[in-house]
Amino acid sequence: MFTEVKEIFNYRHMLISMVQRELRSRYKGSFLGFLWTFVNPLLQLAVYATVFPYILRVQQENYAMFLFVGLLPWIFFTSSLQNATTSILNSSNLVTKIYFPRIILPLSSVCTNLMNYIYSLVIVIPALLITGIELTWNLLWFLLVLSIEFLFVLGFALALSALHVKFRDVAHIIGIITFCWFYVTPIVFPMNIFPESMQKYIELNPMVGIIEAFRDIFLFGQQPNFGELAYSTMIAVITLVIGFLIFKKFEKTFAEDL
């Protein structure tokens, strides 16, 4: 793995170039262009903020911000998985013709969506201030929480991108999985909406600790729950190692499978 990290560093300019190209081309030719980075999450926020508190009677103070702070890292998670899953297949011409570290392809997808998430903070920070949320020094924990999510996402991205080359159903399966995963993660609901008998099982979901940590530092101005975050970190590292091993196993047959 350390050799791979060194090789990625040597090809860092290629990685940066791919991320920049993806960011430029994603909304090329559209009327709103880069503004879609903000429009998409805002539209989702408007729908969820209307449906859940008024139709399903979710009781949560400052629900719009509660939802927004949890929704954006989830969008980073799911968008990264969707884009990374097809990254090898969509770049088959590159993979079969020139040498470069193949791992750069799913990594660039994750980095592109990471940048989109960071750009979205342009909306989050003013929105929090406008709604009366006081920002504290605990925002300094942001980079730690984001790094943990990044490792978790990257592990999945590596595994899924490699498996999709061999098994083309993976892209459809991951869509179903993330749809179900969304509703067992406290994004649109607070944790206390679940029965106590279920909460201990839901807390096994590593995204719980990550989403709750973002809310702690942004919404509640407090330190994250380090116990939950330690569990999420452990799962993230395990996922990264497994994802890397799966990627290296299937990488050998990319050319012939494509």
N, C-alpha and C positions, 0 to 999 in steps of 0.2 A: 504493500500500500504506500509506503514511503517513497518507493521508486516512482510510483504513479503520480504522487503529489509533486515530485521534482520534475517529472515530465510535463505535467500540466503547467507548472511555473515556466518552463522553457517555451511552452506554446501559449503563454498568457496573452500575447498580442492577438492571436487567432481567436481566443475566447472572448476578449474584449470586443473585437471586430464583429463577431457573431451576435453578441448581445446588442451592440449598437445597431446592427443591421435589422435585427428582429424588432427592436423598439421603433425604428424608423418605418419599417414596412408594415407593421401590424395595422396601422390606421392610414396607410398611404392611400390617397385618392378619396378618402371619406371627407364629408363636409366639416365635421367637428374635429377630425384629426386626433391629436394627442388628448384633447378634452374627453375622449371616450374613456380614458383612464379613470376619470372622476365620475363620468356620467353613469357607467355601468353599476358601480357600487351604490351610488346615490339612488338609482332606480330600484335596486334590490332593497335598500334601506326603506324607501317610501312604501313599498309593497308590504314588507314584513312589519314595519312600524304601524301600518294601518290594520293589517289582518289580525295580528296576535293580541294587542292590547284591547281592541274594541270588539272583535268578533269572538276570540277565544278567552277574553277576560284575563289576560296576563297582568298581574299587579306588580309593577316594578317602577320605582322612582327613576325619573329621567330615562325612560325606556329607550328613546331614540339613540341616545349616546351609549347606553348599556349594550344595545344591539350593534351599533356601528363599530365600537371598539372590538367586539368579538367577531363580527362578520368579516372585516378586512383581512385578518390573518388566516381566516378559513378560506377566503377567496384565493389568497396566495398559495395555500396548501393544495386546493383542488385544481386550480389553473396550472400549477406546476406539474402535477401528476398527469393531467390530460395532455399537456404539450410535450412533456418528456417521454411519455409512453410511445408516441409516434415519431420521436426525434431521429432515431436511427433509420427507420423505414423511409421517412421523408427525405433523408439525405443519402439515399443509396448510391447516387452518382459519386459523391465524395468518398464514401466508404469503400467502394470497389475500385477507385482509380488512384487515390493518393494516400500516402501514409500521414497520419496524425493520431494523437491519442483519442480513441473513439469515445472515451468517457467525457470528452469536451462537449459532445452533442447534448446528452441529458443535462449536464452541468450548465450549459448555456441557457437551456429552457428554464431551469430553476432560477438562475441569476436574473434572467429577463423579468420573471414574475416577482422576484425580490425587489427589483428596481421599481416596478409598478406599485408594489406595496409601500415602499419608501416615499414615492411621489404622492401617494394618497394621504400621507400625513399632512400635506399642505391643506387638506380639508379638515382632518381630524383635530389638529391642535386649535385652529380658530373656532371650530364648532364647540369644542369643550369649553373654551373661554367664554363664548357667547352664552352658553347655557349655564354659566355660573360655576363650572368645575374649576377648582383651584389646583394648578399644577405644582408638584413638589419635586424635591431633589430625588425622590425615588424613581423619577424618569430615567435616572442614570442606569437603572437595571434593564432598560430597554434592549441594549445591545446583547446582553446575556440571554434574555428570553428569545430574542430574534435569532441568535446563533443556534440555540437549541432546536428551534423549529426548523431552521435551515438544514441542520444535520439530519433531522428526522425526514424531512421532505426529500433530501438528496438520496438517502438510503432507499426509499421507495422508488424514486425516479430511476436510479441505476437498475434496480431489479426489473421494474416494469418495462423499461426501454429495451432491455436485453430479451426478456421473455416474449415481447410483442413481435420480435423478428421471427421467432420460431412458432409462436401461437398467436395468430391474428385476432383471436377473440378477446385478448387481454384488454384492449381499449374499450370494448363494450362492457366487460365485466367490471372494470374499475369505475365506470360511470354509475353502475348499480350500487357498488359498494360505498362510494362516496355519498350517494344519495341517502342511503340508510345510515351511514356514519354521521351525517349532519344532524339527525334527530336523536342521536344518543350522545351529543356533545352540547354543553350548555351555551348555545349561541343565541337562539331566540327565546329560550327559557332559562330562568335561574335554576341552580342546582336543587333548591328546596322544593321545586315543583314535583320532583320525583319522590316516590315513597322511600322512606329510610331503608327499607329492605333492598331496594334497587340501587341506592346511591353507592354502596360499597362496590357493586359490580361496574357501575358507570365510571367510577373513579379509576378503574383499571385502564380506561381509555387514555392514552398518553396526551391526547389533544386537550383533555380537560385541564391538566395542570398548566399547559401553555396558554390557553384562552383565558383562564382565571388569572394567570400572572399578568397578562396584558391589561386586564380590567383593574387589577390591584394597583398597578403603577400609573395608569392613565386616569381611571375613573374615580378610584377611592384614595389615591395619593398615599399609598402604603407599600411596604415591601411585599414582594411576592411570597407565597407560601413555599418555603424552601424544601419542605418535605415532599410536596407534590411535584415541585420542579426537579428535585433530585431523581424522582421516579421517572419523570418524562425524559430527563437527560440519559438515564440508564437505557431506556427503551430506544431513544434516538441513536445512541452509540451502537447498540446491538443491531438495530435496523440498518445502520450505515455499513457495518461490517458484513452482514448477510447480503445486503444489496450489492456491495462491492464484489463479494465472492461469486454471486450469481452472474454479475456482469462479466467478470473475467472468464468464467466457465463458458458462457455462450458467445463471448467475443470471438473466439477462435473460428467459429463457423458463420460469422456475419456475412462474409463475401458470398459463400455458396448458398446461404439461405435467402439472400436478397436477389 
